[in-house]
Amino acid sequence: MPDLPVYDCPRTPTAPNLDGTLTDPAWEVAPWSGDFLQITGDGPAPQYRTRVKLMYDDEHLYVAGLLEEPHVWSTMAEHNSRLYFENNFELFLDPDGDGLNYYEFEINPLGTIWELTLPKPYSDGGVPIDPTNLPGLRSAIHIDGTLNDPSDTDTGWSAEVAIPWADLAAYTGGRSTAPSPGDEWRMNLMRCQWQHAIADGSYVKGADCEFWVWSPQYVLDMHVPKQWGVLRF
């Protein structure tokens, strides 16, 4: 299999204003990731582009996702809904890289979020701790177009997340401060992209979903932490 992707996460001297747009100048220090690929690592490139930026300071890890999408739709507005049943954006973090006790975050175009902890992967008998809400987490989304309006063509949507180091202590052996330069975590990011139809002026979710990821899993299973990429500080 190809080498795992690596994202070199820079330190930002200025905390970004989280409004979902990714236009704050603070983001200029962070490089774009490579475009997301099919989860299996083969087949055609995803139909729409997805890429991310990450950076950090003494207080937070910042994550931004930019999702090309001509039809932005979403219905799941209840906090901690299982957002993978519709289009969403997901982050997975395993600070010590052992494939155990890892964190998952999901957000959709309505700004609804879901957080959970996996003590171990589902395939190993893992039972999620759901929900696992980090008290200091902040997030924002921006729609470049109009939500739930099939009469026009949208450009896409974007999401920004600030995750406090203090809230990640349960995953880092109790460490509540920023990683040291050179530290490496395991990370992956995913986008669920469902088919849809248009009926009576509204979007209707289809039966099939594609999974587009930063680090290919080579199977239809996001919970294979050994195939996650490297987040290097």
C-alpha angles and dihedrals in degrees: 000000000000120000116277116263117253126210114199103212113208127211112244120216090206130047111233124240103246109224099131095250100099088219098117109115090232089076091063091085091060121082122223117254121233116276116278118261136204111287091240093053093236140073126057122334114266113278093236129040122250126180139156145210128207134186138155147207135185093290110032151025108227121208127184128184127193115198123188108216130157092195113043110189136155138161106176106102102153115105113251094015115154093263097185088081086076136026111304148146121241139194127197123193129187106173098187095037096229095124091242135101096015132165128236127194127185132184134177135202091271090059092248112150137200125191128186143161125228113204086195135346119291090243089061093051097271117169113201122236096228124217108017103173117188104219097216099043116124128191140174136184134202128200115212093202131007125315119235094358112123092180093083140038118251130205096218144264137272138204135202125195133185114198117190116228088221090061092051093058090103088064099040103055092266098310109143099179133080118285118263120254108277095026114137128209129181115246143166136181129201142187122206110211116188126193116244142189131205119237128168091350095307137098117254119197116239130218100255132070133189122209117215118190144180094227115032116236096199088221133062091261125095091194098080099106094183087070095051117110130246125267105201121193 
